[in-house]
Amino acid sequence: MRQRTKLKASLYVLLASISLTALVGLLRLRAAQDDAATFAQRDAWQRPEEVMDELGIKPGTVVGDLGCGSGYFTFRLAARVSKSGKVYAEDIQSGVLERLQSSVRKEHLDQVEIIQGTPDNPYLPVDKLDVILVVNAYHEMIDYDAMLKAMYGALKPGGLLAIIDHEATPGQTRREYQDRHRIPEQLVREDTARNGFHFLRSERGFESSDSGKKYFFLVFEKPNP
């Protein structure tokens, strides 16, 4: 009788484990489908191919995608740089990185390396990157000077830093901009100049088709010695 009770208990545990595994798998599938749908809508206004063209990203390029999130640019960068290049996909959110890592493995994207960063350090290799791309994430950076110093150190001399972010009107506090998820272009230019970057140009910006939000596209350079 005791053995039968133990057997039933073990069976219940097994069934619960299978059900939980199936649920996790279903949730991951649904999240991947949602990401794919969102990415497809975003292509129309974000113009990822044009962004990569403007930054000279090609097979063999070594690029960082900081604040990569679900990987919208990560996958497009990986396709562009090919197996001869490298994409460092960095974020501070472990949950989104776990999902991204699963997708990267599924697609056999060996050229992508996932990095768990911190608010003051993206943990990029020093003097290795040709381009760093920060899309709709710079306004979130609390330790922005530390992050910019790290980006500067990660870029090769002559390397490019591109910042795409939500436009804002000057005159508010940094905390207000972070809370409202936007930042003025001029503030970004001041931050980057203070940390050694040279402003190159402002490219054609973007307007989200679903929210109407407007984004600037700034390109900076790490000067050659």
Phi, psi and omega in degrees: 000316179296321179294323179294321179296317178297321180296317179297317180298318179296322179295318179298318179297318180296314180296320179296320179295317179297317181296318179295318178298317179296321180295316178299317178298318179295317180296321178293320178297315180297319179297319179296320179294320178296317178299316181299318180293318179294318180299317182297319178293324184289332182306323187297322183253338182279337176050058185300324180295320179294319178302313181293325176298315182297333181263004177068028181280127185212177177306131180097347180292143175253118189226147175251133175250094185271134187069044191293337180058228182285354175099023180308308179279332182305312182293322180288322176295319180299320179294322183287316184283340180063189182292342180276350180254195183208138174236120173264108182263110187243142173201165177259355182266112184295325182298312181291328179291325177297316178296317180296317180300319179298317180292321180297317179294319180299323181271000179058044181269078183294342181280356180257129174243124180274133180234127173273106180269181174234169182300342180240007182202119177276356178054048175271152177293150185278134175057036184243337190265142174273325185216141169238130181243126179236106185249118177053037181226340183299322182298339180280344188284115179281315178266061188294324179295317178297320180294318179293322176298319179293320178295318179301316180293331182282333182282146170290156172304132184087357179289158186252142171244121178247128179238119176246123183207168184288125181297150177210160178275133179297161173113356180255170179283161179299320181297321178297319178296318179296318180294328182266001176057053178200169181199144178288146177302318183298323180294321177296319180294323177293317180299312183293320178297320180296336182254021169097355182279150176254127179287127180262305186193163172249118180272171178301129184279196187223155173225119181298130182287336182264326183253342183079003179294143180251141184233139173269164182222102184250143180236128180237164182229143167275114186299150171288147180301000000 
